[in-house]
């Protein structure tokens, strides 16, 4: 059974930081491309950051220079370091894995508000 379990969300003030984690099980983590998506109320789910099995990364323009995606294959975990958070970053953040099939986590809420 494949599981992607996100953690690290919460309430933070504008300008603050959070680090999201996604622990994967039931897949060969090292060969999977991993990503973080987010969905704000009333909006479509959008790609935030992506990291290939080889470690190449790409980011949405709205988060470039503020967010960093990374992976630890020994821990079967992908991370999203989020700095300089803005109210518009408020959303449910989802972990995504893809190789031969696509899998989603259950999501973790990030709220940026003073």
Buried (B, 14 or more C-beta within 10 A) or exposed (E): EEEBBBBBBEEBEEEBEBBBBBBBEEBEBEEBBBBBBBBBEEEEBEBBBBBEBEEEBEBBEEBEEBBBBBBEBEEBBBBBBBBEBEEEBBBBBBBBBBBEEEBBBEBBEBBBEE
